[in-house]
Amino acid sequence: MRKKLSLFATLCAFLLILSSCGTKLAAYDPKEPLGKQINYTITGIDAGAGIMLSTQKALKAYKLDKANWQLQTSSTAAMTSTLGKAIKDKRPIVVTGWTPHWMFTKYNLKFLKDPKNVYGSAENIHTIVRKGLKEDKPSAYEFLNRFNWTKNDMSSVMLAVNNGESPEKAAKKWISKNPDKVATWTKGIKKANGDKIKLTYVAWDSEIASTNVVSEVLKTLDYKPTIQAMEIQPMWASVATNAADGMVAAWLPNTSGIYYKDYKKDVEDLGVNLKGAKVGLAVPTYMKNINSIEDLK
């Protein structure tokens, strides 16, 4: 028994020594090649996200794959956490970024120029509903058809959630502070009678914000909404197969383009609910000499 305890103590001491020997990663050095400083790695999010598919195309289009660059799959939460830690120490980092998102409000970031236009021009976020919703739930259909807001609106909800509020509470606060805008969505709409309605969304910060706001407004119209997070392809499939009533999370024409092509005949596109969304690669602004994807080479 004593030998086991002694071995355990020795192991703990060894691990403690290793942890104490860890060194702080170096700050960004504009005189050194960027790839070498970050192990030729772009920090990404979920593998199935449209921005990840576009980034894989960018690696080939700019021949970064031949220069040992790679795309690291993680999650939105992991990516933003890594970004925040890097910014705290002014270390170099390249991430898959998009706006609206709270990270562009909280941190000083910039998109890298994309001269080959791999990521496309600015996108819009659309509202997509199942066929037959207008006949089955006319009040919900009319509200979803009217729903639209700005990047600043969405960012304020996202930032509140990032600061610790629950998505539901953040949505309620935004609604209480913006009664005039909400009125343009709901004025004259007949209330339901406790009808159930299901919305799906991708668990991105932007879509968590918009879906929770829509859900809370539906409650004021006497609906009983259910919201469910899914991966992007099942989200589209759920609406196309009537398993869900709708979603306000369709980034078009690029991010969700492949899914729109597959399912457009089976859904109804109610149009844009947010204009001027953007996706691409982003870096902190202190990386002054990195301004284009071409600069990564």
C-alpha positions as CSV (number, residue, x, y, z in Angstrom):
1,M,0.0,0.0,0.0
2,R,2.8,2.4,0.9
3,K,4.5,1.7,-2.5
4,K,1.2,2.5,-4.3
5,L,0.9,5.8,-2.3
6,S,4.5,6.6,-3.0
7,L,4.1,6.0,-6.7
8,F,0.9,8.1,-6.8
9,A,2.7,11.0,-5.0
10,T,5.6,10.8,-7.4
11,L,3.3,10.9,-10.4
12,C,1.4,13.9,-9.0
13,A,4.7,15.7,-8.4
14,F,5.8,14.9,-11.9
15,L,2.6,16.3,-13.4
16,L,2.9,19.4,-11.2
17,I,6.4,20.0,-12.5
18,L,5.2,19.7,-16.1
19,S,2.4,22.1,-15.6
20,S,4.7,24.7,-14.0
21,C,7.0,24.4,-16.9
22,G,4.4,25.6,-19.4
23,T,5.4,28.7,-21.3
24,K,3.2,31.5,-22.4
25,L,2.7,31.6,-26.2
26,A,4.4,34.5,-27.9
27,A,2.6,37.6,-29.0
28,Y,2.1,38.3,-32.6
29,D,5.3,39.2,-34.4
30,P,4.8,41.0,-37.7
31,K,8.4,40.3,-38.8
32,E,7.8,36.5,-38.7
33,P,5.8,34.5,-41.2
34,L,2.3,34.1,-39.8
35,G,1.9,30.4,-40.7
36,K,4.9,29.5,-38.6
37,Q,3.5,31.4,-35.6
38,I,0.1,29.6,-35.6
39,N,1.2,26.2,-36.9
40,Y,-0.5,27.0,-40.3
41,T,-3.9,26.5,-38.7
42,I,-7.1,28.3,-39.2
43,T,-9.5,27.9,-36.2
44,G,-12.9,26.9,-37.4
45,I,-16.3,25.7,-36.1
46,D,-18.6,22.8,-36.7
47,A,-17.6,20.6,-39.7
48,G,-20.9,20.8,-41.4
49,A,-21.2,24.6,-41.4
50,G,-21.3,26.4,-44.7
51,I,-18.4,28.6,-43.7
52,M,-16.2,25.6,-43.2
53,L,-17.0,24.3,-46.7
54,S,-16.2,27.7,-48.1
55,T,-12.9,27.8,-46.1
56,Q,-11.9,24.4,-47.5
57,K,-12.5,25.9,-51.0
58,A,-10.4,29.0,-50.0
59,L,-7.5,26.8,-49.0
60,K,-7.4,25.3,-52.5
61,A,-8.2,28.5,-54.3
62,Y,-5.4,30.4,-52.7
63,K,-3.1,27.3,-52.7
64,L,-2.8,27.5,-49.0
65,D,-3.2,23.7,-48.8
66,K,0.0,23.3,-50.7
67,A,1.7,25.5,-48.1
68,N,0.7,23.2,-45.2
69,W,-2.3,25.3,-44.1
70,Q,-5.1,23.4,-42.4
71,L,-8.6,24.1,-41.1
72,Q,-9.2,23.0,-37.5
73,T,-12.7,21.8,-36.7
74,S,-14.1,22.7,-33.3
75,S,-17.3,24.5,-32.3
76,T,-18.5,28.1,-32.2
77,A,-18.0,28.2,-28.4
78,A,-14.5,26.7,-28.7
79,M,-13.5,29.0,-31.5
80,T,-14.6,32.1,-29.7
81,S,-13.0,31.0,-26.5
82,T,-9.7,30.4,-28.3
83,L,-10.1,33.8,-30.0
84,G,-10.7,35.6,-26.7
85,K,-7.6,34.0,-25.1
86,A,-5.4,34.9,-28.1
87,I,-6.6,38.6,-28.1
88,K,-6.0,38.9,-24.3
89,D,-2.3,38.1,-25.0
90,K,-2.2,39.7,-28.4
91,R,-1.3,36.5,-30.0
92,P,-1.8,35.7,-33.7
93,I,-4.9,33.9,-34.8
94,V,-7.1,33.4,-37.9
95,V,-10.7,32.3,-37.4
96,T,-13.7,31.6,-39.5
97,G,-15.9,34.6,-38.8
98,W,-19.3,36.0,-39.6
99,T,-21.4,39.0,-38.8
100,P,-23.7,39.6,-37.1
101,H,-22.0,38.0,-34.2
102,W,-21.1,39.3,-30.7
103,M,-17.4,38.7,-31.3
104,F,-17.3,41.7,-33.7
105,T,-18.9,43.8,-31.0
106,K,-16.7,42.7,-28.1
107,Y,-13.4,42.5,-30.0
108,N,-11.6,44.6,-32.6
109,L,-11.6,42.3,-35.6
110,K,-11.4,42.6,-39.3
111,F,-12.3,40.4,-42.2
112,L,-9.5,39.5,-44.6
113,K,-10.0,40.6,-48.2
114,D,-11.1,37.8,-50.5
115,P,-10.0,38.9,-54.0
116,K,-11.0,35.5,-55.5
117,N,-14.5,36.0,-54.0
118,V,-14.6,32.5,-52.5
119,Y,-16.9,33.5,-49.7
120,G,-19.1,35.6,-52.0
121,S,-20.6,39.0,-51.4
122,A,-22.7,40.0,-48.4
123,E,-25.4,37.5,-47.5
124,N,-28.9,37.9,-46.2
125,I,-30.7,35.7,-43.6
126,H,-34.1,34.4,-44.8
127,T,-37.2,33.0,-43.1
128,I,-38.2,29.6,-44.3
129,V,-41.5,27.9,-43.5
130,R,-43.2,24.6,-44.3
131,K,-45.7,24.5,-47.1
132,G,-49.3,24.8,-45.8
133,L,-48.3,27.0,-42.8
134,K,-50.3,29.9,-44.1
135,E,-53.5,27.9,-44.1
136,D,-52.8,26.0,-40.8
137,K,-51.5,28.9,-38.7
138,P,-52.3,32.2,-40.5
139,S,-51.3,34.4,-37.6
140,A,-47.9,32.8,-37.2
141,Y,-47.4,32.9,-40.9
142,E,-48.2,36.6,-41.1
143,F,-45.8,37.4,-38.2
144,L,-43.0,35.3,-39.6
145,N,-43.6,37.0,-43.0
146,R,-43.2,40.5,-41.3
147,F,-40.2,39.6,-39.1
148,N,-37.1,41.6,-39.9
149,W,-34.4,43.3,-37.8
150,T,-30.9,44.7,-38.1
151,K,-27.4,43.5,-37.3
152,N,-27.3,45.8,-34.3
153,D,-30.5,44.3,-33.0
154,M,-29.2,40.8,-33.3
155,S,-25.8,41.7,-31.9
156,S,-27.3,43.2,-28.8
157,V,-29.2,40.0,-27.9
158,M,-26.1,37.9,-28.7
159,L,-23.9,40.0,-26.5
160,A,-26.3,39.8,-23.6
161,V,-26.3,36.0,-23.9
162,N,-22.5,36.0,-24.0
163,N,-22.5,38.1,-20.9
164,G,-24.4,35.4,-19.0
165,E,-28.1,36.0,-19.6
166,S,-30.2,33.1,-20.7
167,P,-31.3,33.4,-24.4
168,E,-34.9,33.6,-23.3
169,K,-34.3,36.4,-20.8
170,A,-32.1,38.3,-23.3
171,A,-34.9,38.0,-25.9
172,K,-37.5,39.2,-23.5
173,K,-35.4,42.2,-22.6
174,W,-34.8,43.2,-26.2
175,I,-38.5,42.9,-26.9
176,S,-39.4,45.2,-23.9
177,K,-36.9,47.8,-25.1
178,N,-38.1,47.7,-28.7
179,P,-41.9,47.9,-28.6
180,D,-42.3,50.0,-31.7
181,K,-40.3,47.5,-33.9
182,V,-42.2,44.5,-32.4
183,A,-45.5,46.3,-33.1
184,T,-44.6,46.5,-36.8
185,W,-44.4,42.7,-36.8
186,T,-47.6,42.0,-34.8
187,K,-50.1,44.9,-35.4
188,G,-53.5,43.7,-36.4
189,I,-52.6,40.0,-36.2
190,K,-55.3,37.9,-34.7
191,K,-54.2,35.9,-31.6
192,A,-54.1,32.2,-31.7
193,N,-55.8,29.9,-29.2
194,G,-52.8,28.3,-27.6
195,D,-51.8,26.6,-30.8
196,K,-48.5,24.7,-30.8
197,I,-45.7,25.7,-33.3
198,K,-42.2,24.4,-33.7
199,L,-39.2,26.3,-34.9
200,T,-35.8,24.8,-35.6
201,Y,-32.4,26.5,-35.7
202,V,-28.7,25.9,-35.9
203,A,-27.0,26.5,-32.5
204,W,-25.0,29.5,-33.7
205,D,-25.1,32.5,-31.4
206,S,-26.8,34.5,-34.2
207,E,-29.6,31.9,-34.6
208,I,-30.0,31.4,-30.9
209,A,-30.7,35.1,-30.6
210,S,-33.2,35.4,-33.5
211,T,-35.1,32.2,-32.8
212,N,-35.6,33.1,-29.1
213,V,-36.8,36.6,-30.0
214,V,-39.3,35.1,-32.5
215,S,-40.4,32.5,-30.0
216,E,-41.1,35.1,-27.3
217,V,-43.1,37.2,-29.8
218,L,-45.1,34.2,-30.8
219,K,-46.0,33.7,-27.1
220,T,-47.6,37.2,-27.1
221,L,-49.7,36.0,-30.0
222,D,-51.0,33.2,-27.8
223,Y,-48.9,30.5,-29.5
224,K,-47.1,27.8,-27.6
225,P,-43.8,27.6,-29.4
226,T,-41.1,24.9,-29.2
227,I,-37.6,25.6,-30.4
228,Q,-35.1,22.9,-31.2
229,A,-31.4,23.1,-32.1
230,M,-30.2,21.0,-35.0
231,E,-27.3,20.6,-37.4
232,I,-27.9,22.6,-40.5
233,Q,-28.9,19.8,-42.9
234,P,-31.5,18.3,-40.5
235,M,-32.8,21.8,-39.8
236,W,-33.7,22.2,-43.5
237,A,-35.0,18.7,-43.7
238,S,-37.3,19.2,-40.7
239,V,-39.1,22.1,-42.4
240,A,-39.2,20.4,-45.8
241,T,-40.8,17.3,-44.3
242,N,-43.3,19.2,-42.0
243,A,-41.5,18.0,-38.9
244,A,-41.1,21.7,-38.0
245,D,-43.1,24.7,-39.0
246,G,-40.3,27.0,-39.8
247,M,-36.9,28.7,-39.1
248,V,-35.4,32.1,-39.4
249,A,-31.8,30.9,-39.9
250,A,-31.3,30.5,-43.6
251,W,-28.1,32.3,-44.6
252,L,-28.3,32.8,-48.4
253,P,-27.0,32.6,-51.1
254,N,-23.8,31.0,-49.9
255,T,-23.8,29.5,-46.4
256,S,-27.0,27.5,-46.9
257,G,-27.0,27.5,-50.6
258,I,-26.5,23.8,-51.0
259,Y,-29.4,23.0,-48.7
260,Y,-31.6,25.6,-50.4
261,K,-31.0,23.9,-53.7
262,D,-31.9,20.5,-52.3
263,Y,-35.1,21.6,-50.4
264,K,-36.5,24.7,-52.2
265,K,-39.3,22.8,-53.8
266,D,-40.5,21.6,-50.5
267,V,-40.5,24.8,-48.5
268,E,-41.7,28.4,-48.7
269,D,-39.2,31.2,-48.6
270,L,-40.7,34.2,-46.9
271,G,-37.7,36.4,-47.8
272,V,-35.1,38.3,-45.9
273,N,-35.3,38.9,-42.2
274,L,-31.8,40.4,-41.9
275,K,-29.7,42.2,-44.5
276,G,-26.0,42.4,-44.9
277,A,-24.7,39.3,-43.2
278,K,-21.1,38.4,-44.0
279,V,-18.8,35.4,-43.7
280,G,-15.1,35.0,-44.2
281,L,-11.7,34.7,-42.4
282,A,-11.1,37.2,-39.7
283,V,-8.1,38.3,-37.5
284,P,-7.6,40.8,-34.7
285,T,-6.9,44.3,-35.9
286,Y,-3.5,44.4,-34.2
287,M,-2.3,42.0,-37.0
288,K,-1.9,45.1,-39.1
289,N,0.1,43.6,-42.0
290,I,-2.4,40.7,-42.5
291,N,-5.2,42.2,-44.5
292,S,-6.0,39.6,-47.3
293,I,-6.3,35.9,-47.5
294,E,-3.3,36.1,-49.9
295,D,-1.2,37.5,-47.0
296,L,-1.5,34.1,-45.3
297,K,1.0,32.7,-47.8
